[in-house]
């Protein structure tokens, strides 16, 4: 069930590998979409704002965990591309141990700090209790989230982009059913939505683990390969930590913007919450292409086929740019009807108008967002996670400047410009960074080198 991405036409491989990922990301956004719609329709704009106010804090903490999982998958993909099976086994074992330990630590700290963080962000007083109720359950279930994401990162590193999707679809259906049951039938308020999310993540994670054990003999390790190595753990952390910090650094900028939006009132928070869900749905293609690019780059660097990395990036760019044009047209046509799914008829009409403005401005900058995703994940897949982390720093700076300078002067329109500014700033860093990384790799992996490439020493490349 593994897939070798080091042979064949990059465009065909990219489309074939990204298609299942896209289907999975769409379903992931679909159940998040339905989750938010059920809250908005059955619990009202105030509870929708309560869930939306947690988005940046959620991204701050969960993004750190997801970054670790994605980072740990990079040396696995490189070992697979190099056909170094003993190393692959050791990397998988260390990834599992490290991710389990970090998930417990993060869950404990996040639950403890969730109310202080939401208070610091000036969450509207009428929404903060519901926000704490929702996000504390999400944070307590971090081990469930990490279980799925670590398992899916391992499977993708081996070229299997389909198995994670199967269980993500199952989890989506479970989540929707539990939303309706817990919120509509049993009246559990926003806590019902959080419980539904946690249970669905556990289902998808366990499903992936079962398949890995039964259908991937390449992952069966011997006892000596499961011995803990501080040196290998350190190497993997030096990849996983920058990726995790990249997510969190990016999220800090989102937290600052969210704080500025919170100051504009409950209607603005509800509009951004609903519009962000729709925008994330349109951005699924970028996520799928980026994940495919990371695996493609990892395997081909492991096989020392650097020209194929360039070809794969060009293929992803062509696919993505065509989609960006189509997506912008679609947003112009369907933004208002889609927002109506989240916003009940008796809600202030200004919420819908603000949501349309947010969606339109963001969609106009989808091409910069495309390149943020595919170039950054390509660099990370090549093993250079520290430079990619600095792209997150550029995003944070841009969002912070917009929140501090533009929102007080331009109001809600200023908040709509935060994401586009962040994407453009990140691209200005990532394009020259990619060229430097490629030059560094070409100098390191010269023809005639006999030693098989090991985990790239990315800390020297920055």
C-alpha positions in Angstrom: 0.0 0.0 0.0 3.1 2.3 -0.2 3.6 4.6 -3.1 7.0 5.5 -4.7 7.0 9.2 -5.8 10.5 9.1 -7.1 9.5 7.7 -10.5 7.0 8.8 -13.1 5.6 12.2 -14.3 5.4 14.7 -11.4 2.1 16.3 -12.7 0.4 12.9 -12.7 1.8 11.8 -9.4 0.9 15.1 -7.8 -2.6 14.9 -9.0 -2.9 11.3 -8.0 -1.4 11.8 -4.5 -3.2 15.1 -3.8 -6.7 13.9 -4.9 -7.3 11.6 -1.9 -5.8 14.3 0.4 -8.1 16.9 -1.0 -11.1 14.6 -0.5 -10.0 14.1 3.1 -9.4 17.8 3.8 -12.8 18.6 2.2 -14.5 16.2 4.5 -12.6 17.6 7.5 -13.7 21.1 6.6 -17.2 19.8 5.8 -17.7 18.5 9.3 -16.2 21.6 10.8 -18.6 23.5 8.4 -21.6 21.5 9.7 -20.4 21.8 13.3 -20.4 25.6 13.0 -23.6 25.7 11.1 -25.4 23.7 13.8 -24.1 26.0 16.5 -25.2 29.1 14.6 -28.6 27.8 13.6 -29.6 26.1 16.9 -27.7 28.1 19.5 -27.6 31.6 17.9 -25.0 34.3 17.0 -23.8 34.7 20.6 -22.8 31.0 20.8 -21.4 31.1 17.3 -19.2 34.0 18.4 -18.2 32.0 21.5 -16.9 29.1 19.3 -15.4 31.6 16.8 -13.5 33.4 19.6 -11.6 30.3 20.4 -10.3 29.8 16.8 -7.0 31.6 17.2 -6.2 30.0 20.6 -7.2 26.6 19.2 -4.8 27.2 16.2 -2.0 28.3 18.6 -2.1 25.1 20.6 -3.4 22.5 18.2 -1.1 23.9 15.5 1.9 23.2 17.7 0.9 19.6 17.9 0.2 19.2 14.2 3.5 20.8 13.4 5.3 18.2 15.5 3.4 15.4 13.8 4.2 16.7 10.3 7.8 17.3 11.2 8.3 13.8 12.5 6.9 12.5 9.2 9.7 14.1 7.2 12.6 11.8 8.2 10.3 8.9 7.7 9.6 10.0 4.1 13.3 10.5 3.5 14.3 7.1 4.9 11.6 5.5 2.7 12.9 7.4 -0.4 16.4 6.2 0.4 15.2 2.6 1.0 16.8 2.7 4.4 14.2 0.4 6.2 16.1 0.0 9.6 16.2 3.8 9.9 12.6 4.1 8.8 11.7 1.7 11.7 13.6 3.7 14.2 12.2 7.0 13.0 8.6 5.7 13.2 9.2 4.4 16.8 10.7 7.6 18.0 7.9 9.6 16.3 5.2 7.7 18.2 7.0 8.0 21.6 7.7 11.7 21.2 4.3 12.6 19.9 2.6 10.7 22.8 4.7 12.4 25.4 4.1 15.9 24.0 0.4 15.4 23.5 -0.1 14.7 27.2 2.0 17.7 28.2 0.3 20.1 25.8 -3.2 18.9 26.8 -2.5 19.5 30.5 -1.0 23.0 30.0 -3.7 24.1 27.5 -6.6 23.2 29.7 -5.0 25.0 32.6 -4.3 28.2 30.5 -7.4 28.4 28.3 -9.4 30.9 30.4 -6.4 33.3 31.0 -5.7 33.2 27.3 -9.3 34.0 26.3 -9.4 36.8 28.9 -6.2 38.2 27.6 -7.7 38.3 24.1 -10.6 40.5 25.3 -13.2 37.8 24.5 -16.6 39.4 24.8 -17.9 38.9 28.4 -21.2 37.5 27.2 -19.3 34.8 25.3 -16.3 33.9 27.4 -17.9 31.2 29.6 -19.2 29.3 26.6 -15.8 29.8 24.9 -14.0 28.2 27.9 -16.5 25.3 28.0 -15.9 24.6 24.3 -12.1 24.9 24.1 -11.3 23.2 27.4 -12.8 20.0 26.0 -11.0 20.4 22.7 -7.7 20.8 24.5 -8.3 17.9 26.8 -8.7 15.7 23.7 -5.4 16.7 22.2 -4.0 13.1 22.5 -6.9 12.0 20.2 -6.0 14.7 17.7 -2.3 13.8 17.8 -3.1 10.1 17.4 -4.8 10.6 14.1 -2.4 13.2 12.8 0.7 11.2 13.7 -0.7 8.0 12.1 -1.7 9.9 9.0 1.7 11.6 8.8 3.4 8.2 8.8 1.1 6.8 6.2 1.6 9.8 3.9 5.3 9.5 4.3 5.0 6.0 2.9 3.0 7.3 0.0 -0.4 6.2 1.2 -2.7 9.2 1.0 -5.9 7.2 0.9 -6.1 5.4 4.2 -6.2 8.6 6.4 -9.0 9.9 4.2 -11.2 6.8 4.7 -11.1 7.3 8.4 -11.4 11.0 8.2 -14.7 10.5 6.2 -15.9 8.1 8.9 -14.9 10.6 11.6 -16.8 13.4 9.8 -20.0 11.4 9.7 -19.6 10.5 13.4 -19.0 14.2 14.2 -22.1 15.3 12.4 -24.3 12.6 14.0 -23.0 13.5 17.5 -23.5 17.2 16.9 -27.2 16.6 16.1 -27.6 14.2 19.0 -25.8 16.2 21.7 -26.8 19.7 20.7 -30.2 19.3 19.2 -31.5 16.3 21.2 -29.8 16.6 24.5 -29.2 20.3 24.6 -25.5 20.2 25.6 -24.8 23.7 24.1 -21.3 24.3 22.7 -19.9 21.5 24.9 -21.8 19.1 22.7 -19.9 20.3 19.6 -16.6 19.9 21.4 -17.4 16.4 22.6 -18.4 15.4 19.1 -15.1 16.6 17.7 -13.1 14.8 20.3 -14.9 11.5 19.8 -14.6 11.7 16.0 -10.8 12.3 16.2 -10.4 9.3 18.4 -12.3 7.1 15.9 -10.2 8.2 13.0 -6.9 7.8 14.9 -7.7 4.3 16.1 -8.8 3.3 12.5 -5.5 4.4 11.0 -3.5 2.6 13.7 -5.4 -0.7 13.1 -4.8 -0.5 9.3 -1.1 0.3 9.9 -0.7 -2.8 12.0 -2.6 -5.1 9.6 -1.6 -3.9 6.1 1.8 -2.4 6.4 4.4 -5.1 7.0 7.1 -2.5 6.3 6.4 -1.0 9.7 6.9 -4.1 11.7 10.0 -3.5 13.8 12.4 -5.7 15.7 13.1 -5.2 19.4 16.5 -3.6 18.8 15.0 -1.1 16.5 12.7 0.1 19.2 15.6 1.1 21.6 15.3 4.7 22.4 18.2 6.8 21.0 18.7 10.3 22.5 20.7 11.3 19.4 17.9 10.3 16.9 15.3 11.9 19.2 17.2 15.1 19.2 17.5 15.1 15.4 13.8 14.5 15.0 13.0 17.3 17.5 15.2 19.6 15.5 12.8 19.0 12.6 9.5 18.7 14.6 10.1 21.7 16.9 10.5 24.3 14.2 7.5 23.1 12.3 5.4 23.2 15.5 6.7 26.6 16.4 5.9 27.8 12.8 2.3 27.0 13.4 2.3 28.6 16.8 4.2 31.7 15.6 1.7 32.1 12.8 -1.1 31.6 15.3 0.2 34.4 17.5 -0.5 36.9 14.8 -4.0 35.4 14.4 -4.5 35.8 18.2 -3.6 39.5 17.9 -6.0 39.9 15.0 -8.7 38.0 16.9 -8.2 40.4 19.8 -8.7 43.3 17.5 -11.9 41.7 16.0 -13.2 41.0 19.5 -13.0 44.7 20.2 -15.4 45.3 17.3 -18.2 43.5 19.0 -20.1 40.2 18.9 -21.4 40.7 15.3 -17.9 41.1 14.0 -16.7 38.0 15.8 -19.6 36.0 14.4 -19.0 37.3 10.9 -15.3 36.3 11.0 -16.1 32.9 12.5 -18.6 32.0 9.8 -16.6 33.5 6.9 -13.4 31.8 8.1 -15.1 28.4 8.0 -16.1 29.0 4.4 -12.7 30.4 3.4 -11.1 27.3 5.0 -13.3 25.2 2.8 -12.1 26.9 -0.3 -8.5 26.6 0.9 -8.7 22.8 1.1 -7.0 22.5 -2.3 -4.0 24.4 -1.0 -3.7 22.1 2.0 -3.9 19.0 -0.2 -1.3 20.2 -2.6 1.0 21.3 0.2 0.9 17.9 1.9 1.5 16.2 -1.4 4.4 18.5 -2.1 6.0 17.7 1.3 5.9 13.9 0.7 7.0 14.3 -2.9 10.0 16.5 -1.8 10.9 14.2 1.1 11.0 11.0 -1.0 12.9 12.6 -3.9 15.5 14.2 -1.6 16.0 10.8 0.0 16.5 9.4 -3.5 18.8 12.4 -4.5 16.6 13.5 -7.3 16.6 17.2 -6.8 15.4 18.1 -10.3 12.2 16.2 -9.7 11.6 18.5 -6.6 11.6 21.5 -8.9 9.3 19.7 -11.4 6.9 18.8 -8.6 6.7 22.3 -7.3 6.0 23.6 -10.8 3.2 21.1 -11.3 1.7 22.0 -7.9 1.9 25.7 -8.9 0.1 25.2 -12.2 -2.7 23.1 -10.6 -3.1 25.6 -7.8 -3.2 28.8 -9.9 -5.9 27.4 -12.2 -7.9 26.6 -9.0 -7.4 30.1 -7.5 -9.0 31.8 -10.5 -12.0 29.4 -10.3 -12.3 29.7 -6.5 -12.4 33.5 -6.6 -15.3 33.4 -9.1 -17.1 30.9 -7.0 -16.7 33.1 -3.9 -18.3 36.0 -5.7 -21.3 33.9 -6.7 -22.0 31.9 -3.5 -20.6 33.9 -0.5 -23.9 35.2 0.6 -25.9 31.9 0.3 -23.1 30.0 2.1 -23.1 32.5 5.0 -26.8 32.0 5.3 -26.1 28.4 6.4 -24.3 29.7 9.5 -26.4 32.8 10.3 -30.0 32.4 11.3 -32.6 34.7 9.6 -33.3 36.7 12.8 -29.6 37.7 13.1 -28.5 41.3 12.4 -28.0 41.7 8.6 -24.7 43.4 9.2 -23.2 40.0 10.2 -23.8 38.7 6.6 -22.5 41.9 5.0 -19.3 41.7 7.0 -18.9 38.1 6.2 -19.2 38.7 2.5 -16.5 41.4 2.7 -14.1 39.2 4.6 -14.6 36.3 2.1 -14.2 38.5 -1.0 -11.0 40.2 0.1 -9.4 37.0 1.2 -10.3 35.2 -2.0 -8.7 37.9 -4.1 -5.3 36.8 -2.5 -5.6 33.1 -2.9 -2.6 32.9 -5.3 -0.2 34.2 -2.6 -1.8 31.7 -0.1 -1.2 28.9 -2.6 2.5 29.7 -2.7 2.8 30.0 1.1 1.5 26.5 1.3 3.3 24.6 -1.4 6.7 26.4 -1.2 6.8 26.2 2.6 5.9 22.5 2.7 8.3 21.8 -0.1 11.1 23.3 1.9 10.0 21.4 5.0 9.8 18.2 3.0 13.4 18.7 1.9 14.4 18.7 5.6 14.9 22.5 6.1 12.3 23.2 8.7 14.0 26.1 10.4 13.9 28.5 7.4 10.2 27.6 6.9 9.6 28.6 10.5 10.7 32.1 9.7 8.0 32.4 7.1 5.6 32.0 10.1 7.4 34.8 11.8 6.8 37.1 8.7 3.1 36.1 8.8 2.9 37.0 12.5 4.5 40.4 12.0 2.2 41.2 9.1 -0.9 40.2 11.0 0.2 42.1 14.1 0.9 45.3 12.1 -2.5 45.1 10.5 -4.2 44.5 13.8 -2.4 47.4 15.5 -2.4 49.9 12.7 -5.2 49.1 10.2 -8.1 47.9 12.4 -8.2 51.0 14.6 -8.3 53.2 11.5 -10.3 51.0 9.0 -12.4 49.0 11.4 -13.7 45.6 10.1 -12.1 46.2 6.6 -8.7 46.4 8.3 -9.3 43.0 9.9 -10.1 41.6 6.4 -6.7 42.6 5.2 -4.8 40.7 7.9 -4.6 37.4 6.1 -3.6 38.8 2.7 -0.9 40.9 4.2 0.5 37.8 6.0 0.5 35.7 2.9 2.3 38.3 0.8 4.9 38.9 3.5 5.6 35.1 3.8 6.0 34.7 0.0 8.6 37.5 -0.1 10.7 35.4 2.3 9.9 31.9 0.9 10.8 32.4 -2.7 14.5 33.4 -2.1 14.6 30.9 0.7 13.7 28.0 -1.6 16.5 29.0 -4.0 19.0 29.0 -1.2 17.9 25.7 0.1 18.1 24.1 -3.3 21.6 25.4 -3.8 22.6 24.1 -0.4 21.3 20.6 -1.3 22.9 20.5 -4.7 26.3 21.3 -3.0 25.7 18.6 -0.4 24.3 15.8 -2.5 26.9 15.9 -5.4 27.2 13.0 -7.8 29.7 10.5 -6.6 28.8 10.7 -2.9 28.6 7.2 -1.7 26.9 7.6 1.6 23.1 7.3 1.5 21.5 10.6 2.6 20.4 10.5 6.2 18.3 13.0 8.1 19.2 16.3 6.5 21.1 18.5 8.9 18.7 21.4 8.4 20.0 23.4 11.4 23.1 24.3 9.3 21.2 25.4 6.3 19.4 28.3 7.9 
